[in-house]
Amino acid sequence: MKKKIRNLIRTTLCLLLACTTLSCFAGCDNGKSPDAQGDKQEHMAQGTIDAVGGEMTWTVDVDGTLTIAGTGEMPDYSYTATPWFSFCPYITKVVVEEGVTRIGRFAFHLCEAMTSISLPESLRSIGDFAIRDCISLTSVTIPAGVTEIGEYFLIDDAALEKIEVAYGNPNYKVVNNCLIDADGVIIAAANHAVIPTTGVWKIGAYSFTRLNALTELTIPDNITEIGRWAFAETELTSIVIPDSVTVIAPYTFYKCYGLKSVVLPDTLTEIGEQAFSACDGLTSLTIPATVKTIGKAAFYGVTTLTDIYYGGTLADWDALGVNTDTWSVKAESMTIHCTDGDLKIKTYDDLNAESGS
């Protein structure tokens, strides 16, 4: 429900921007307006792009196709600053034509109606967040000539079912729907991905974020590092962290509302800030004695969590310095079960009751 509300707000914002922009398009040329002939229009909008090392144009056709044509490198943009951003609600297809060598930062961000994108063989670089929040996109193919892909370029593409890399690309490959760079890092993934048991060592930051069909996943023991936000806001119901992983990064499982079972390894030393925040399906958790750091709000918003089984003593737990901010303001009082006794954790509700506020 929370995801639906968030997406509705985004779509409403884009529609309002589009309506505002369309009302100003009666005769301007660098927005740029359509060459209208009565009621028949070839383009909804068109304009030029300040390309580096060439000339580039953009058009949005009445059929919802955004075409980027010309030569050179597309510049980087800020969050909602692309010239075609106001038309994102109408864009169902993106075609980047031959001659374009770079797609800029945030290029197609929030093109939520886009179901397909075509990238040219001339492409060499893809900027950060370039295809972010394209929630209807189902597949993408990385051309053979691409040598550089920016951070988080495919995150939050909830419906993504397939990633491909064109034959002959020495820098990137796809294995089991995981996009892997030359260093052995998974930088993006699609729904139904399976993490390879060889050839990778790290799950990159944001790589699985918001995939709406990701309900189960096995992390093999060749993985030694998991990046921040890696599985945030997915539909995972259970997860087993292998012994090869020693740190759970901040926000790794943030807002995994359906997560009911988590197995932490005896090698774990750190649970990062908000790592399991809002995982409201958890009722109990076992934390090994090897954990020396639990970050701020690591379990905040987990209103169902009432029992934690800790592998160390009461003194060991006290040494962790865990404070009330780690837990939920709404949760019932929790019990930490240590090897030599139990400890009742006072949440904000408890403290407020004691103070009479």
C-alpha positions as CSV (number, residue, x, y, z in Angstrom):
1,M,0.0,0.0,0.0
2,K,2.8,2.4,0.9
3,K,4.5,1.7,-2.5
4,K,1.2,2.4,-4.3
5,I,0.8,5.7,-2.5
6,R,4.4,6.7,-3.3
7,N,4.0,5.8,-7.0
8,L,0.6,7.6,-7.2
9,I,2.2,10.8,-5.8
10,R,5.0,10.6,-8.3
11,T,2.6,10.1,-11.2
12,T,0.4,12.9,-10.1
13,L,3.4,15.3,-9.9
14,C,4.5,14.4,-13.4
15,L,1.0,14.9,-14.7
16,L,0.7,18.3,-13.2
17,L,4.0,19.3,-14.6
18,A,3.0,18.0,-18.0
19,C,-0.3,19.9,-18.0
20,T,1.6,23.1,-17.1
21,T,4.1,22.5,-19.8
22,L,1.5,21.6,-22.5
23,S,-0.4,24.8,-21.8
24,C,2.7,26.8,-22.7
25,F,3.4,25.0,-26.0
26,A,1.2,27.0,-28.3
27,G,4.1,28.6,-30.3
28,C,7.4,28.4,-28.6
29,D,10.4,26.9,-30.4
30,N,12.9,25.8,-27.8
31,G,10.6,23.9,-25.6
32,K,10.2,23.0,-28.2
33,S,6.8,23.2,-29.7
34,P,5.2,20.9,-32.2
35,D,5.0,21.9,-35.8
36,A,1.2,21.8,-35.8
37,Q,-1.0,21.4,-38.8
38,G,-4.5,21.7,-37.6
39,D,-5.3,18.8,-35.3
40,K,-2.5,16.7,-36.9
41,Q,0.8,16.9,-35.1
42,E,3.9,14.9,-35.8
43,H,5.5,15.8,-32.5
44,M,4.1,16.6,-29.1
45,A,7.3,18.5,-28.4
46,Q,10.9,18.8,-29.7
47,G,14.1,20.7,-28.9
48,T,17.8,20.7,-28.9
49,I,20.3,19.2,-26.5
50,D,23.6,20.9,-25.5
51,A,25.6,17.9,-26.6
52,V,29.4,17.7,-26.0
53,G,31.3,17.1,-29.2
54,G,28.3,17.1,-31.5
55,E,24.8,18.2,-32.1
56,M,21.7,16.5,-30.7
57,T,17.9,16.9,-30.7
58,W,15.0,15.3,-28.9
59,T,11.4,14.8,-29.9
60,V,8.4,13.3,-28.2
61,D,6.0,12.0,-30.8
62,V,2.2,11.8,-30.4
63,D,2.5,8.1,-30.1
64,G,4.6,8.5,-26.9
65,T,8.1,7.8,-28.4
66,L,11.0,9.9,-27.2
67,T,13.8,10.0,-29.8
68,I,17.3,11.2,-29.1
69,A,19.1,11.9,-32.4
70,G,22.4,13.3,-33.4
71,T,26.0,12.9,-32.4
72,G,28.2,13.4,-29.3
73,E,27.6,13.1,-25.6
74,M,24.4,14.0,-23.8
75,P,25.1,16.2,-20.8
76,D,24.3,15.3,-17.2
77,Y,21.0,16.6,-15.7
78,S,19.8,17.1,-12.2
79,Y,16.9,15.2,-10.7
80,T,14.0,16.5,-12.8
81,A,15.8,18.9,-15.2
82,T,15.8,17.0,-18.6
83,P,14.0,19.1,-21.3
84,W,11.5,16.3,-21.8
85,F,10.8,15.6,-18.1
86,S,7.3,17.2,-18.2
87,F,6.3,14.7,-20.9
88,C,7.4,11.6,-18.9
89,P,3.8,10.5,-18.2
90,Y,3.3,10.2,-22.0
91,I,6.6,8.6,-22.9
92,T,6.1,4.9,-23.5
93,K,9.2,4.2,-25.6
94,V,12.7,5.6,-25.8
95,V,14.9,5.4,-28.9
96,V,18.4,6.6,-28.8
97,E,19.7,6.8,-32.4
98,E,23.2,5.9,-33.8
99,G,25.7,8.6,-33.3
100,V,25.0,9.3,-29.6
101,T,27.9,8.2,-27.5
102,R,26.7,9.0,-24.0
103,I,23.5,9.1,-22.0
104,G,23.6,11.7,-19.3
105,R,22.9,11.5,-15.6
106,F,19.1,11.2,-14.8
107,A,18.4,11.1,-18.6
108,F,15.2,9.0,-18.4
109,H,14.5,9.2,-14.7
110,L,10.8,8.9,-13.8
111,C,9.7,7.9,-17.3
112,E,7.2,5.7,-15.5
113,A,5.1,4.8,-18.5
114,M,8.2,3.7,-20.6
115,T,8.0,0.0,-21.4
116,S,11.0,-0.2,-23.8
117,I,14.3,1.5,-24.6
118,S,16.6,1.1,-27.6
119,L,20.3,2.0,-27.2
120,P,22.6,2.4,-30.2
121,E,25.8,0.5,-31.0
122,S,27.6,3.9,-30.9
123,L,27.0,4.2,-27.1
124,R,30.0,4.2,-24.9
125,S,28.8,5.6,-21.5
126,I,25.7,5.6,-19.4
127,G,25.4,8.2,-16.6
128,D,24.4,7.8,-13.0
129,F,20.6,7.2,-12.4
130,A,20.1,7.3,-16.2
131,I,17.2,4.8,-16.2
132,R,16.0,5.2,-12.6
133,D,12.4,4.9,-11.5
134,C,11.2,3.5,-14.9
135,I,8.7,1.3,-13.2
136,S,7.1,-0.1,-16.4
137,L,10.3,-1.0,-18.1
138,T,10.6,-4.8,-18.6
139,S,13.9,-5.2,-20.4
140,V,17.1,-3.5,-21.4
141,T,20.1,-4.4,-23.6
142,I,23.5,-2.9,-23.0
143,P,25.3,-2.4,-26.3
144,A,28.7,-4.1,-27.0
145,G,30.6,-0.8,-27.0
146,V,29.6,0.4,-23.6
147,T,32.7,0.8,-21.4
148,E,31.3,2.8,-18.5
149,I,28.1,2.6,-16.6
150,G,27.4,5.1,-13.8
151,E,26.2,4.4,-10.3
152,Y,22.6,3.1,-9.7
153,F,21.6,3.6,-13.4
154,L,18.9,0.9,-13.2
155,I,17.5,1.3,-9.7
156,D,13.9,1.3,-8.8
157,D,12.8,-0.3,-12.1
158,A,10.2,-2.5,-10.3
159,A,8.9,-4.5,-13.4
160,L,12.3,-5.3,-14.9
161,E,12.3,-8.9,-16.1
162,K,15.4,-9.1,-18.3
163,I,18.8,-7.6,-18.7
164,E,21.1,-8.4,-21.6
165,V,24.5,-7.4,-22.8
166,A,25.3,-7.4,-26.5
167,Y,27.8,-10.0,-27.7
168,G,31.4,-8.8,-27.6
169,N,31.2,-6.5,-24.7
170,P,34.4,-7.2,-22.6
171,N,33.4,-4.9,-19.7
172,Y,30.0,-6.2,-18.6
173,K,28.2,-9.5,-18.6
174,V,24.8,-10.9,-17.5
175,V,24.6,-14.1,-15.5
176,N,21.2,-15.3,-14.2
177,N,19.7,-11.8,-14.7
178,C,22.5,-10.2,-12.8
179,L,24.5,-7.5,-14.5
180,I,28.2,-7.9,-13.5
181,D,31.1,-5.6,-14.1
182,A,34.7,-6.6,-14.9
183,D,35.6,-6.4,-11.2
184,G,33.0,-9.1,-10.3
185,V,30.5,-6.7,-8.7
186,I,26.7,-7.1,-9.4
187,I,25.7,-3.6,-10.3
188,A,22.1,-4.3,-11.3
189,A,19.6,-7.1,-11.4
190,A,16.2,-8.0,-12.7
191,N,13.3,-9.9,-11.1
192,H,13.9,-13.6,-10.7
193,A,17.6,-13.1,-10.6
194,V,19.9,-15.8,-9.2
195,I,23.2,-14.8,-7.7
196,P,26.0,-16.7,-9.4
197,T,28.2,-19.0,-7.2
198,T,31.3,-18.0,-9.1
199,G,32.8,-14.9,-10.7
200,V,31.2,-12.4,-8.3
201,W,32.2,-11.3,-4.8
202,K,30.0,-8.3,-4.1
203,I,26.4,-7.3,-4.4
204,G,26.5,-3.7,-5.3
205,A,24.6,-0.9,-3.6
206,Y,20.9,-0.5,-4.8
207,S,21.4,-3.5,-7.2
208,F,18.1,-5.2,-6.3
209,T,16.2,-2.3,-4.9
210,R,12.4,-2.3,-5.4
211,L,12.2,-5.3,-7.7
212,N,8.5,-6.2,-7.2
213,A,8.8,-9.9,-7.9
214,L,11.9,-10.6,-5.8
215,T,10.4,-12.9,-3.1
216,E,13.2,-15.3,-2.4
217,L,17.0,-15.3,-3.0
218,T,20.0,-17.3,-1.9
219,I,23.2,-15.5,-1.2
220,P,26.1,-17.9,-1.9
221,D,29.2,-18.0,0.1
222,N,31.4,-16.5,-2.6
223,I,29.7,-13.1,-1.7
224,T,31.8,-11.3,0.9
225,E,30.2,-7.8,0.7
226,I,26.7,-6.5,0.3
227,G,26.2,-2.8,-0.5
228,R,23.9,-0.3,1.1
229,W,20.2,-0.4,0.0
230,A,20.9,-3.6,-1.9
231,F,17.6,-5.3,-1.2
232,A,15.6,-2.4,0.1
233,E,11.8,-2.3,-0.6
234,T,11.7,-5.7,-2.3
235,E,9.2,-8.5,-1.6
236,L,11.7,-10.8,0.1
237,T,10.1,-13.1,2.7
238,S,13.3,-14.8,4.0
239,I,17.0,-14.4,3.7
240,V,20.1,-16.3,4.9
241,I,23.3,-14.4,5.1
242,P,26.3,-16.6,4.5
243,D,29.4,-16.9,6.8
244,S,31.4,-15.1,4.2
245,V,29.6,-11.8,5.0
246,T,30.8,-9.9,8.1
247,V,28.9,-6.6,7.6
248,I,25.3,-5.8,6.8
249,A,25.5,-2.3,5.3
250,P,23.0,0.5,6.1
251,Y,19.5,0.2,4.7
252,T,20.3,-3.2,3.2
253,F,16.8,-4.6,3.9
254,Y,15.0,-1.3,4.5
255,K,11.2,-1.5,4.2
256,C,11.1,-5.2,3.3
257,Y,7.7,-5.4,4.8
258,G,7.2,-9.1,4.0
259,L,10.5,-10.3,5.5
260,K,9.7,-12.8,8.2
261,S,12.9,-14.9,8.6
262,V,16.5,-13.7,8.8
263,V,19.4,-15.9,9.5
264,L,22.6,-14.0,10.5
265,P,26.0,-15.7,10.3
266,D,28.3,-16.3,13.3
267,T,30.9,-14.3,11.5
268,L,28.9,-11.1,11.5
269,T,30.5,-8.1,13.2
270,E,28.3,-5.1,12.2
271,I,24.6,-4.3,11.5
272,G,24.4,-1.0,9.8
273,E,22.1,2.0,10.3
274,Q,18.4,1.2,9.4
275,A,19.5,-2.2,8.0
276,F,16.2,-3.8,8.9
277,S,14.1,-0.7,9.5
278,A,10.4,-1.1,8.8
279,C,10.7,-4.9,8.3
280,D,7.4,-5.3,10.0
281,G,7.1,-9.0,9.5
282,L,9.9,-9.9,11.9
283,T,8.8,-11.3,15.3
284,S,12.1,-12.7,16.5
285,L,15.8,-12.5,15.6
286,T,19.0,-14.2,16.6
287,I,22.1,-12.0,16.8
288,P,25.5,-13.7,17.2
289,A,28.0,-12.6,19.9
290,T,30.4,-11.7,17.1
291,V,28.4,-8.5,16.4
292,K,30.2,-5.5,17.9
293,T,28.2,-2.7,16.3
294,I,24.5,-2.1,15.8
295,G,23.8,1.1,13.9
296,K,21.2,3.7,14.7
297,A,17.6,2.7,14.0
298,A,18.7,-0.7,12.7
299,F,15.3,-2.2,13.6
300,Y,13.3,1.0,13.8
301,G,9.7,0.6,12.8
302,V,9.7,-3.2,13.3
303,T,6.6,-3.1,15.4
304,T,6.3,-6.8,15.6
305,L,9.7,-7.6,17.0
306,T,9.4,-8.8,20.6
307,D,12.2,-11.2,21.1
308,I,15.9,-11.1,20.3
309,Y,18.2,-14.0,21.0
310,Y,21.7,-12.7,21.6
311,G,24.7,-15.1,21.6
312,G,26.6,-13.2,24.2
313,T,26.2,-12.3,27.9
314,L,24.3,-9.4,29.4
315,A,27.6,-7.6,29.8
316,D,28.5,-8.1,26.2
317,W,25.1,-6.7,25.2
318,D,25.6,-3.7,27.4
319,A,29.0,-3.1,25.7
320,L,27.3,-2.8,22.4
321,G,25.8,0.5,23.6
322,V,22.5,-0.1,21.9
323,N,20.0,2.6,22.7
324,T,16.3,3.2,22.3
325,D,16.7,4.7,18.8
326,T,17.5,1.3,17.5
327,W,13.9,0.1,18.1
328,S,10.5,1.2,17.1
329,V,8.5,4.0,18.8
330,K,5.4,1.8,18.4
331,A,6.8,-1.5,19.4
332,E,5.9,-3.4,22.5
333,S,8.6,-3.7,25.0
334,M,11.2,-6.3,23.8
335,T,13.2,-8.9,25.5
336,I,16.8,-9.6,24.8
337,H,17.6,-13.2,25.7
338,C,21.3,-13.4,26.6
339,T,23.2,-16.5,27.6
340,D,23.2,-15.5,31.3
341,G,19.8,-13.9,31.6
342,D,17.1,-11.7,29.9
343,L,17.0,-7.9,29.5
344,K,13.8,-6.0,28.9
345,I,14.3,-3.1,26.4
346,K,12.4,0.0,27.1
347,T,11.1,1.7,24.0
348,Y,9.8,5.3,23.8
349,D,6.4,4.2,24.8
350,D,7.8,2.7,28.0
351,L,9.8,5.8,28.8
352,N,6.8,8.1,28.1
353,A,4.6,6.0,30.3
354,E,7.2,6.2,33.1
355,S,7.5,10.0,32.8
356,G,3.7,10.5,32.6
357,S,3.9,12.2,29.2
